[in-house]
Amino acid sequence: MLEKTMFNAPDGNPYQLISIQNEKGMCIKLMDWGATWLSCQVPVNGELREVLLGCKVEDYPNQQAYLGASVGRYANRIANAQFELNSETIQLVANQGKHQLHGGKGFDQRRWGIEKCGDNFVCFSLNSVDGDQGFPGNVKVTATYTLTEDNSVKIEYEGLSDKDTALNLTNHVYFNLENAEQGADIREHSLRLNADFYLPVNHEGIPNSPLKHVVGTSFDFRLIKPIKQDFLQGDQQATKGYDHAFIVNKAWQKPCVLLVSPNEDLRLEVRTSQAALQVYTGNYLAGVPTRSGGEYGDFAGIALETQCLPDTPNHPEWQNYGGIQKANERYYQWTEFKFL
């Protein structure tokens, strides 16, 4: 179902909202502004439960948490808002101090076109011109959301550039399987990650070390444990909690993430074609508006952002995990969120 708001987005036109429902009653809502995943209501014990943090539609352009948005051209941080490509220094637009985060004034702040829409899917498209936020190449990208009958949401990102460029797309949705409306403390959830290595960062979120094995650290989620169990230990202290990338083990073959609600009545499994996963425990969510006009607190939700590693354009040793897209070669990545 497609509806338009009575009020306008920053470009002067109404927001377009799309609702999709499956036979089991699960319902998702999407928006063309930012190709944003607005809502996800999952049947739990005979009732629908909202599992995504969200705000009023008119608040989306102003909130700073990237709630449910498609982010790009480059998700995560690029140090000093620059990198070398083909012996040329690419200077980007900085938007987090001297660094660039999530593409500057990026894809989350753009009107995407509705390319195709069906009973169980919608495909958004966006054109990003050569020089957009400093990135080389004209790039066309699409974001396709599909709701399946087994209560999964599959997100597929495709792209094509006419020049070599940095390209790293993800969705910045925040999950809370217990109470996404008010945002109960996500640290009460339990988490398992199919990951042996994580990437240390400094207090600005910039990588400052090679990949590190999780053994003997607070980043070891190979066996399920409460998020709060080892919270704020070790390298987390620089970032007020988890805000780190993990290399996932053959994530398309088995789930790279298992997230379990505190009373174990709802589970989320994540599979992806991506090589890495950014886990962010909402360390700075305080003040972000809710759908009801209130405000979320810190740690109200967890972002599970499938992507390549942060600052990869400045680290050739990580580019085998993605991040640099060759001209006229198809970019394609998918992630599936399955609720059980």
KASUL-V219147 format. One record per backbone hydrogen bond with DSSP energy under -1.0 kcal/mol. CO is the residue of the C=O (numbers start at 1). NH is the residue of the N-H. E is the energy in kcal/mol with one decimal. If there is no record, write none. Layout:
{{CO:NH:E} {CO:NH:E}}
This chain:
{{1:19:-2.6} {3:17:-3.2} {9:12:-2.4} {13:9:-3.3} {15:5:-2.1} {16:32:-2.0} {17:3:-2.7} {18:30:-2.7} {20:28:-2.5} {22:25:-1.6} {26:22:-2.2} {27:41:-3.2} {28:20:-2.5} {29:38:-1.9} {29:39:-1.6} {30:18:-2.5} {31:36:-1.4} {32:35:-1.2} {32:112:-2.3} {34:70:-2.6} {36:31:-2.2} {39:29:-2.0} {40:51:-2.3} {41:27:-2.2} {42:49:-2.5} {44:47:-1.6} {47:44:-3.7} {49:42:-2.6} {50:180:-1.1} {51:176:-2.1} {56:59:-1.9} {57:60:-1.4} {59:62:-1.1} {59:63:-2.0} {66:69:-1.6} {68:37:-2.9} {69:172:-2.9} {71:170:-1.4} {72:107:-1.8} {73:168:-3.2} {76:102:-2.1} {77:311:-2.1} {78:81:-1.8} {78:100:-2.0} {79:82:-1.4} {81:92:-3.3} {83:90:-3.6} {85:88:-1.2} {88:85:-2.8} {90:83:-1.6} {96:99:-2.0} {99:95:-2.0} {99:96:-2.4} {100:78:-2.3} {101:104:-1.4} {104:106:-2.1} {106:109:-1.9} {107:110:-1.3} {110:34:-3.0} {113:115:-1.1} {113:125:-2.3} {116:123:-3.2} {120:147:-2.7} {121:118:-2.8} {122:145:-2.6} {123:115:-2.2} {123:116:-1.5} {124:143:-2.2} {125:113:-3.1} {126:141:-2.7} {128:139:-3.3} {129:132:-2.2} {131:134:-2.4} {132:135:-2.1} {133:93:-2.0} {135:131:-2.7} {138:162:-1.5} {139:128:-3.4} {140:160:-1.6} {141:126:-2.4} {142:158:-2.1} {143:124:-3.1} {144:156:-2.4} {145:122:-1.9} {146:154:-2.7} {148:151:-1.0} {151:339:-2.6} {152:148:-2.6} {153:337:-2.8} {154:146:-2.2} {155:335:-2.2} {156:144:-2.7} {157:333:-2.2} {158:142:-2.2} {159:331:-3.0} {160:140:-2.1} {161:328:-3.6} {165:325:-3.3} {168:75:-2.9} {170:71:-2.6} {172:68:-1.2} {174:53:-2.0} {175:302:-2.3} {179:183:-1.7} {179:184:-1.5} {185:188:-1.8} {186:189:-1.8} {187:228:-1.8} {189:227:-2.6} {190:260:-2.6} {191:225:-1.7} {192:258:-2.2} {193:195:-1.8} {194:249:-2.7} {196:214:-2.6} {197:247:-2.2} {198:212:-3.1} {200:208:-1.2} {202:205:-2.2} {206:202:-2.3} {212:198:-2.6} {214:217:-2.2} {217:220:-1.1} {219:221:-1.1} {221:193:-2.6} {225:191:-2.7} {226:229:-1.6} {228:231:-1.2} {230:233:-1.2} {233:236:-1.7} {234:237:-1.8} {236:239:-1.5} {236:241:-1.9} {242:281:-2.3} {244:279:-2.9} {245:199:-2.2} {246:277:-2.1} {250:253:-1.9} {256:194:-2.1} {257:270:-1.9} {258:192:-2.3} {259:268:-2.6} {260:190:-2.2} {261:264:-1.8} {266:261:-2.5} {267:340:-2.6} {268:259:-2.6} {269:338:-3.0} {270:256:-3.0} {270:257:-1.2} {271:336:-3.1} {275:248:-2.1} {276:307:-2.3} {277:246:-2.5} {278:305:-2.5} {279:244:-1.6} {280:303:-2.9} {282:285:-1.4} {282:299:-3.5} {285:288:-2.4} {288:296:-3.2} {294:290:-2.0} {296:287:-2.1} {297:300:-1.0} {299:186:-3.4} {302:175:-2.9} {303:280:-2.3} {305:278:-3.1} {307:276:-1.8} {309:312:-1.2} {311:314:-1.6} {312:315:-2.7} {315:318:-2.2} {316:319:-1.2} {318:321:-2.1} {319:322:-1.4} {323:167:-2.0} {325:165:-2.3} {326:329:-1.6} {331:159:-1.9} {333:157:-3.0} {334:273:-2.6} {335:155:-3.1} {336:271:-2.2} {337:153:-2.6} {338:269:-2.9}}
